[in-house]
Amino acid sequence: AAKAAPAAKAAPAAKAAPAPKAKPAATPAPAPKPAAKPAPAKPAAPAPAPAAEEDDDEDWFAEDDDEDGADAKPKAVNEALEKAKALAMEKLAKKEAKQRSLCNLEIKPWTTEQDLLELFNKVKTTVVKDGLVWSQNCELKPVAFGLKKIALTAVINQTLSMDEIIEEITEDIFPDEIQSMEMLSMSLL
């Protein structure tokens, strides 16, 4: 009977054992996990990983062999700056070419008997240069002892020098008629 009791116990134990097996059998029902094993066969994705590892191993402070790509942007920036600089210089040159100066001048003759209006007209007609415009009228101002001077204006471009024009008039063109010619003031127009 003692043997029967353990057999009876064993029988219920055997019956109890299949019940737990049924539960594990229900869990292996998601047998697609073996299909998940072929997923590791997708090591094609890890193939780019070594390339990424190469980028990680790259020394960022070392000199690159591919300097053309690094220099391409600064070259483009430099070219753009050069173009902008050239345009600015052209605009400045045009502006300077258009700039004019107003010069206030005075001419003193040698004698009191000299006709100053005639001298003024001679200067206007004789000294003709591109970029030089003499005033239409002049003013006669007394100096001393009956001597008068001619006060006039002239407009010149930046390419001309009024000092050179004065020197030419007093030394080369009218040395016997003009004692002195001075520029009193000069202002940009």
SVG drawing of the C-alpha trace seen along z (x, -y; Angstrom):
<svg xmlns="http://www.w3.org/2000/svg" viewBox="-4 -156 61 158">
<polyline fill="none" stroke="black" stroke-width="0.4" points="0.0,0.0 2.9,-2.2 3.8,-1.7 0.4,-2.5 0.4,-5.7 3.5,-7.0 2.1,-5.9 -1.1,-7.7 1.0,-10.7 3.0,-10.2 0.0,-10.1 -1.4,-13.3 2.1,-14.7 2.2,-13.5 -1.2,-15.1 0.1,-18.3 3.2,-18.3 1.5,-18.4 -0.5,-21.5 2.7,-23.5 4.0,-22.2 0.8,-23.4 1.6,-26.9 5.1,-26.8 3.7,-25.3 1.5,-28.3 4.4,-30.6 6.5,-28.9 3.5,-29.5 5.2,-32.7 7.6,-30.6 8.5,-33.4 11.4,-34.0 13.4,-31.5 12.5,-33.7 14.0,-36.5 17.3,-34.6 17.6,-35.4 17.4,-39.1 21.0,-38.8 21.6,-37.7 21.0,-41.4 24.5,-42.3 24.5,-44.4 23.5,-47.3 26.6,-46.8 28.7,-47.1 28.3,-50.9 29.2,-50.9 32.9,-50.3 32.8,-53.3 31.3,-55.3 34.0,-53.8 36.6,-55.1 35.1,-58.6 35.2,-58.2 38.9,-57.2 39.7,-60.2 42.0,-62.8 40.2,-66.1 43.2,-68.1 45.5,-66.4 45.9,-67.8 43.4,-66.5 44.4,-64.9 41.2,-66.4 42.1,-70.0 40.3,-71.1 36.9,-70.7 38.0,-72.7 39.6,-75.4 36.6,-75.7 34.5,-77.7 37.2,-80.2 38.2,-80.6 34.5,-81.3 34.3,-83.8 37.6,-85.4 36.4,-85.7 33.1,-87.3 35.1,-89.7 37.4,-90.6 34.3,-91.2 32.7,-93.4 36.0,-95.3 36.4,-95.8 32.8,-97.1 33.4,-99.5 36.7,-100.8 34.8,-101.3 32.1,-103.3 34.7,-105.3 36.6,-106.1 33.3,-107.2 32.5,-109.3 36.0,-110.9 35.8,-111.5 32.6,-113.5 33.9,-115.4 34.7,-119.0 36.3,-121.7 35.3,-125.4 38.3,-127.6 38.2,-131.3 41.1,-133.1 42.5,-136.6 44.7,-138.1 46.9,-141.1 48.2,-143.1 51.5,-144.9 50.2,-148.4 47.1,-150.5 46.6,-151.3 46.0,-147.8 42.4,-146.9 41.4,-144.2 38.2,-143.1 40.2,-142.5 42.8,-140.5 40.0,-138.4 38.6,-137.6 42.1,-136.8 42.6,-134.3 39.2,-132.7 39.8,-132.3 43.5,-131.4 43.5,-128.9 41.1,-126.2 41.4,-122.7 39.1,-119.7 37.5,-119.9 38.2,-123.6 35.3,-126.1 36.0,-129.8 33.3,-132.0 31.2,-134.1 31.9,-137.3 34.6,-138.8 34.7,-141.3 37.2,-144.2 38.4,-144.9 40.7,-147.7 44.1,-146.8 46.0,-150.0 47.1,-153.3 44.5,-152.9 45.6,-149.3 42.7,-146.8 42.6,-143.0 40.4,-140.6 38.3,-138.2 37.0,-135.2 36.1,-131.6 36.9,-128.5 35.5,-124.9 37.9,-122.1 37.8,-118.3 39.8,-116.3 42.1,-115.3 43.4,-118.9 45.6,-120.8 44.8,-124.5 48.4,-125.1 49.7,-123.9 47.2,-126.1 48.2,-129.1 51.9,-128.4 51.3,-128.1 49.3,-131.3 51.8,-133.4 55.0,-132.0 54.3,-130.8 51.2,-132.5 50.9,-136.0 54.2,-136.7 54.2,-140.4 50.5,-141.1 50.0,-139.2 52.1,-140.0 50.5,-137.3 47.6,-134.9 46.5,-133.3 44.0,-130.7 42.1,-132.0 40.0,-129.0 39.0,-125.6 35.9,-123.6 34.5,-120.4 31.2,-120.5"/>
</svg>
